[in-house]
């Protein structure tokens, strides 16, 4: 029996086709099989016309494959093909379930290499022109997500850093805002919410923590919530979206 | 007088030539001028053979330009050239002094666009195969740096997240380790130190917080310190560097 292939865990970045790395694009163009998650955009899959493309994705609120099934698919494909790509939105090593997939592949003796991707927070910082760190203002940044699992329901998920970035924060917005206020953050502290960053339907909303307590409705795409003094626009910054006080209505529109 | 050019603030990523984005590489190939910082590698500059290349860098312990001078250079070049790239190691929006440069360019009425880069922490997670988040183990990550400036000397710079990543942490290692212990982190909590990530001279050192109290000597390249349970190797993980208990000696060698 032939020796198994190699699996590359590749970060696709936020969605725009040209925000993947050169290394990621080269491997996609050589892949026999690409197992992609639900956050990977159709334009990204145009980089691997030769490959067998398989949706192996998890996404809240939609029908999705259990992680265990995805792990088994990865091992199975590695036994059938030489170059297997596991393509994930953002970066695989932050909020990407890489641990589970690495364990499964290592247990099966399959060689794995990881190619980093642009994580959503940095694409959002670029798109909104708001640096996450600022001299004298913000020297630390935390990336977090909230879990709605019962075992975490009393977990206080607000880190104590100068800038805060919540991944997948759309549905949790009210709870996040209330926890921020309970932690003593000022109601007028600036917040930037970005939906579908880097894509054609990207939307940027500027508000405050007080506004965030009104919630964000039911956004259609992935939502990132950035909080902190570093989110305050600069005096001569061109802010290319309307400053919105009726956020929920806008996001529902 | 001709209208000024456009400035692109581009993240070069950690150093390997193929870890820049497709967008970044395309703009480099079109640039008239590239102002690069001290962390940009020579192989990255091979992507812009046509451009005038100008070192405009700051690096601790070496002769470097003041930020004010760099800001003025950016504005000056934008008045002389159509496509100016400001190329920075890692990502420009995290620990990249983007705020100062954006303010200067905006004050001069110059159009700016930002292209994100792979930040060092995510390249390090990929190179060491240690995800920064793990289900049930690590749901939050902080990126921070310590300042040795007097006004920060009593600032407690250890965020309260599951995983901690200290940028430019080489010289601060002993102070960081002592602060971690004072915060109640266990002495045997795993630490991964990575020097020159993604480059030919990349070095990975696995240790504990107790080891870190011995310091890291005087590393030659940029050093990232990653701390937390997420840094513990998996049972069947192939750890491709020796586990070192004589770290300072190794880094000095």
Interface residues (C-beta under 8 A of the other chain):
Chain A: X11 X13 X16 X17 X18 X19 X20 X21 X22 X23 X25 X26 X91 X92 X93 X94 X95 X96 X97 X98 X99 X100 X102 X103 X106 X107 X112 X114 X115 X116 X117 X118 X119 X122 X123 X125 X126 X127 X129 X130 X131 X132 X133 X134 X135 X137 X139 X140 X141 X142 X143 X144 X145 X147 X152 X157 X159 X160 X161 X230 X234 X235 X236 X237 X238
Chain B: X11 X13 X16 X17 X18 X19 X20 X21 X22 X23 X25 X26 X91 X92 X93 X94 X95 X96 X97 X98 X99 X100 X102 X103 X106 X107 X112 X114 X115 X116 X117 X118 X119 X122 X123 X125 X126 X127 X129 X130 X131 X132 X133 X134 X135 X137 X139 X140 X141 X142 X143 X144 X145 X147 X152 X157 X159 X160 X161 X230 X234 X235 X236 X237 X238
